[in-house]
Amino acid sequence: MKIIKVPIEKCELWDKNPRGCRKKDFERLKNQIKRLGVYKPLIAVEENGHYTILGGNMRLMALRELGHTEAEISLVEAPTEKEKIEYSLSDNDRIGYYEEEALAELIYPHIEDIKLDDFKVDVGEPISVRNIVLDIAPLEGEALVDADEMNAAFSEDQLRELAEKDIEAFDWNLYPSLKINKSLAAYEFNQLCMGRSNVGSNISLLFNSHRLLVGREVGPSTYQALLEKNKKIIKSVARFMIQVDRKVYHPVGINHQLTVGIGPTKCVIDFKPADARDIINYYTVGKREIAILDPCHGWGGRLIGALATMKKIHYVGIDPAVQTNRGVRHLADFLLSAEKIKEIGSQVTLICAPFEDAVLPDMKFDIAITSPPYFNKEHYETDNPNQAYLKYKTLDEFNNIFLRKLISKTMNTLKDDGVFCLNMEKEFLRPVKRLCDEMKFKFVETENFKIALNNMSNYSVEPVYVIRK
């Protein structure tokens, strides 16, 4: 291994690099390089007169965009694919972690001098590569066994059987109250307001626990199946514990299955509050008072994120679901009771109606952010004819009536410099672009966000379409 400087045109990105980077994080990286310089060599292997970068692909792209002509590399020997993977994993491995209080105490005296938005840190537990691979790989087949597992007293079959019995015996009606309460919700909201990312996703359950009961067009929710003591689903949950998570936990600790689904069951999720907070902050930078429109407010994740910006906001949310709208009203009252939010003077307006028909306040908005139903995929309030899956019979009808009205009505409420951030699955990209072209709105970009609520599925992203006048 040796460290050398090479012409940047001789450096090549590794075509199998599994890491990605969002546009705004890439801009942060460039800002860091401009301010601090290049102090860490890229990890590379020499192949056919060029240098394939195994560690530092994002830095290489940033160096190119910043006009650098040379790159410092740590040249390693990696003749096999296995060794290349190991170097890549090692370069990005999370060995340590930050003690949050110690980090805050270290930085606070210099808070006016350090551009904090240019840095992000890891404060959670590292995720095992084994879990990621097993989560994506099929569950069938021989389980991986570590050497020390040869001495395990209880077999995997015994553990699975015991887990099945405990899951079946558990009173699932208690789950929401055991998962979240007001003191925990207040604490997690504080953490969101202070910039944490992996918190706050359960807050809305406190006021809209029926979210767990909502299924999708392909099947009922996992929670509903557990309430009904569905033996097939109980077996699937227990097997997931033993073969994928490689650990056993109390039923109240089951997160993956209740927020993603397992087997034939599916579920709906709340918009990750930290994503809403970051999107709003990013697109309203420099503004301390902002008006926010959420045409389909859903369970309240974006409301939570909006208030967590700690800006003075007027949030206007619309939704046709009567029970959900009532729950979000209670959520808003709870969050607005926080002393600091009272001091800031934020306000929330909620309207229970289909967005197409809703009468909006006479005002202009700095940003609109929403995640509407994906046509007939989520089945909310089966007796409410205003729900999209009951109101629109075909996908074309949904796109050409609802989606067209959503975009046109929203864009007409925005200020001249306003922006519409629309989260919908990838299959809606083409109709969204088509409608923007037809109505002469500017489709700016697509940002990808980790909308999912739990670590096991944090590697799946959904697009957020950015639209301007």
N, C-alpha and C positions, 0 to 999 in steps of 0.2 A: 504494500500500500504506500502510495506517495502522493503528495499534494503538488499540483502543477497548474500553471496558467495556460489556457488554450484559446485559440480564436473562437468566438461564439458561434460562427457559422459551422464549425465542426461538431457542435453539440446537437444531439437529436433527442427529442422527447421519446420516452419509452412507450411503445404503442400498446403495452398491456398495463399501463399505470391505472390502478383502480380508484385513484383519488380524484375528486372534483372540487370545484371552487366557484362560489357565486360571484357575480360581477362586483358587488359592493365590497366583498372580502378581498377580491383581487385588487381593487383600488386601494384598500387598506395596506396590502402588501407592498404595492408600489410606493405609497407614502412613507412606509417604514424604511424602504431601501433608499429613498431620496434623502431622508433625514439622518439615518444611521449608517448608511453605506452597506457594503457587502462584507459580513464578518464570518460567514459560515460557508465552507466549500460545498459544492454539489457532489453527490456520490455518483460515480460514473464507471462504466466498463468500456474498454476499447474494442471496437468491432469494425473491421473493414476500413480502417483509417479514420473512423469517426468515433465520437464518445456518446454512448447511450446513457442517458441520465436515469438512474434508478431511484435517487432521492433528491428532490428539489425541482421537479418539473414545473411547478407554479412559479418558483423563483426564476427559472430559465426564461419562461414566457415574459415575466415582469422585466427582466434584464433586457430582453430583446426590445420590448416596447419603450423602455427608457433610453435606448440607444447605446447600450454598452457593447463594446467590440470584443472584450475578453471575459472569460469566466474562470474562476478558480475552482478546480475540481479535486476531489480525493479519488484517485484512480485505484480501483479494487479489482481483484481477480474473481470473476463469477462466470465460469464456463458453462454452468448448467442453469436451467430455468429455476430449479429449486433454490440455488444460491442467489439468483437475482431477486426472487421473491423475499428471501430472508433479509437481504440488504434493504429492500424497500420497506419491509415491515419494521426493521430495526430503526431506520432513519426517522420513522414517524411514530415510534412506540411511546406510549405515555407511561414512563417509569414512576415519576413522582406526581405530586398534586399540590395545589396551593391551599394553605390554611387561610380561609377567607378573612378572618379577623386580623391575622398577622399581615396579610397583603394590604388590607385597607389601612391599617396603621402605618405601614411602610410608605404608601403612596400619598396619604392625605396631606402631609405638610407640603407636598409639591403639586397639589391638585390644580393650581392655576398655571403651572408650567408644562405639565405633561398633557398631550392631546389624547385623552383617555379613549375616545371613540375609535382611535386607530389600533387598539389592542383588544384582543379577546383571550381569555384564559380558560383552562379546564379546571373545574372544581368538583366534578362528580367522580364516581367510581369508573375506572377503565373497564371496557367491555371486552371479554375474552374473544379472541378470534375463533376459538372452538364454537362458541355460541352462535356467532354470525354464520359460520359455515353450516352448522347443523340446523339453524333456523331456515336457511334457504334450501338445504339438501332435503331429499325425501326422507320421511320418518321411517320407512320400511328398511329392513336390512340389519346388519350386525352393528350393535352399539359400540362406540369407541370405549376402550377400557384402559385407564392408566395403570401403571405397574402397581401402585399402592392400592388400587381398587380390588386387587386379587385377594386382599385380606378383609374385604367387607363382610360383616356378619350377616346382614340381611341382604337377600338377593334383590335384583331389580324387580323381579316379578312380585316379591313380597312388598316392596316399597310401593309399587303401583297399586296393588290390591288394597293396601292400607289407605293410600291417598284417595282411591275411589270411594271407600267407605266414609272417609271424613268429608269429602265433597258432597256426597249424597245426604249425610246427616246434618250438614250445615243449614241453618235457617237463612236462605238467601234474601228474605225480606229485610234482614238487618244490614245487608251489605252497604247501602249508601250511607247510613248513619255511622257505621264503623269506619268507613273510608274517609269521611270528611265531616268536620263540625265547624262552628263559627270561629272558634279561636284558631284552629288550624287554617281556615280560609283567610283570616285576617293576617296571620303570619306569612302565608304563601303570597298574599297580595303585596305585603311589605317587601318580600324578596323580589318580586317582579318589578316593583317600583325602584329597587336598588340595582336593577340590571341583570338579575339572574335569569337563566333561560329555561332550565328544566324543572320549573315549578308552575303551579297555578292551573294546571289542566283539569283538576278535579273540583275547582271552586264552584263551577256552574252546577255540578251535581247536587250541591246543597239546596238549590232552589228548583232544579229541573231533573229530579232523579228518574223521571219516566223516559229520559234519553236512553237509558239502558234497555228499555223494552222495544225500542223502535228497530224493526228489521229492514232488510232491503228486498229487492224484487226476487233475489235468488234464494231467500230463506229467512227464517226468524232470527232474532238476536240470540247471541250465546246466553245472555242473562235470562231471557225468557225460557230457554231450554233448561237451564239450571234450576229455575224456579219450578219447572214441571218435572224435575228429577229425570230428565232424559238420559237413560243409561248409556247410549252411544256417545253422547257429548261428554258425559262424565268420564267415560273411559278415555276419550280423546284428550281431555284436559289433563288427566293423570299421566297419560303417556307423554304429553308435552313436557310436563314437569321433569319426569325421570330421564327421558331420552334427549331432550333439547336443552332445557334449562340446567339439567344435571344437578338439581337440588329439589327439595321438598319444602313447601311453605304453607302456611295457614290459608284457607280459602279466601280470607279477606285480602291476601296479598296477590291474588290473581289479577294481573293487569293486561297482559298480552291478549288473552282470549276474549276479554270483555271489551277491549277497544279495537281489536282487529277482526276477531272471529276465528272460529276453528271448525274444521270439517264442513258440514253443510250449513252452518250458521254464519250470519254476517251481522254487522252492526254499523251504526253511524257514529261519527266522532265529532267532537267540538273543535273549532278552529283554535289552534295553539295560541294562547294569549301572548306569549313572548314574540311570536311571529307578527301578530297584529301590532304590538308595541313597536317592534323594529321597523316594520313597513311604514307605519305612520311617521315615526321619527325621521326615517330616511327621506321620505317624499315631502316633508314639511320642515326641513332643516331651516333654522333661522327664525321660525315663527314660534311665538310663545302662546298665542291665542289662536285656536283653530276650530273650524266647524267641520264635523265629520258626518257623512251620510252612510248608513248601512242599510241598503234596500231589502235585505233578507237577514235579519239579525240573528236568527237561529237561537242557539242555546246560551249565547252571551260571551263567548270567547273573545270576540273582537271588542265588545264593550269593556271587558276586563283589561285587555291590552291597551285600549284607548286611554282609559283613566290612569293606567300605569305609566304613561308617558310623563306624567306630572306636569303637563301643560294645562292651561286653562282651556277646556274643551266644551263644545256644545255637541253632544252626540245625538243624532236622530236615527232611530232604528225602527224598521217596519217589518212585520211578519204576520201572516194570516192565521197562524196556529194559536188558538185561544189559550190553551193551558200553558204553552211555552211562553207566550207573551206575558201572561200573569207571573210566571216564575221569574222572568227577566226583570219585571218591575220590582219584585222583591230583591233580586240581586242588585239592581241599581240603587235601591234605598239603602241596602247594607253597605255598599262601597262608598256612597256619597256621605255616609255617616262618619267616615274616617276624618279625624281632625285636620290632617293636611289637605285632604281633598276639599273639605269645607272652606279652609283658608284660601285655597287657590280659586274657588268659586266656579268649579265645573258644573255643568247641568246636563241632564239626560231627558230626551223626549222620546216616548215610545208610542207607536201607532199600530193597532191591531187591524190589519187589512192586507189584501194582496197589493203588492207594490204597484201593479198596473193601475189600480183604482184609487190608491191612497192620495189624500190631499196633503201635500207637504207644507211645512212652514214657509212663509215668504222670506227666504234667505238664500244666500249663495254659500257653497261649501268649498273648503280648501282641498278636501280629499274625500273620495268615496271608496269604501272598501267592503267587499261582501263575498259570500260564497253561496250562490243560489242552489236549489236542488238540481241534481243532474238528471233532469227529466223524470223518469219513473223509477229511479234506482233507490230512493229513500221513501219509505211509506209512513208518513206522519199522519196523525189524526184521520183515521179511516172514514169518519163520518163528516168530514169537512170538505165540501165540494170545491173550496178555493185552493186546495192542495194541488200542486202542479201535476202529480201523477194521476189525479182524477179529472182535472180541468182540461188537460191537453191529451188528445188521443194518440198522436203520433209524434215522433221526434221532429219531423219537419214542421209540424204545427207548433211545437214547443219553441223551436229555433226562430221561426218566422213571425211568431206573435209575441211570446213572452220575452225571449232573448232580445229581439229587436226593441221592444218597449223598454226593457231594463236598461239597455245601453243608451237609447235616445233620451229617455226621461232623466236618467242619471246625469248624462253629459250636459244637458240643458240646465241643471241645477248648479254646475260647477262655476267657480270663478275662472277668469281668463287663464290663470296659471294653475288651475286645479288639475287633479289627476284622479283617474278611476283605476283602482287595483281590483281586478276581477279574478277570483280563484275558481277555476273549473277544470275538470279532467282534460287530458290531452286531446280526446276526441272532439272537443268543442273548439279547438284552435282554429280550424278552417272556417266554421260558421261565424266565429267572433271576428276574424279578419275580414271576411266577406261583408258582414254587416257594417263594420267600421268604414270600409271602402265605399259602400253604397251611401252611407250617411255623412261622408266626408270628415270622419274623425281620424285622428292619427294613432295607429297602432304602434306604440313605441318599442316595446320589448317584452320578452317573457322572462320572468324571474322564477327560479325554482326554490321552493321552501319545504322544509320537513314538517308537513302538516300533522303527521301522526303524533300520538300522545305518549308513546312509550318507547323505551330504549330499543326493544327488540325490533321495532319497525321504523326506527329513526333513519334508516337508509333509503326509505322510499320517499320520493319527493313529488309534489304536485305543482303544476305551473300557476303562476299569478300573472295574468295578462295586464299590461300597463297601457292605458289609453289616455290620450290628451286631445284637446280641441284642435 
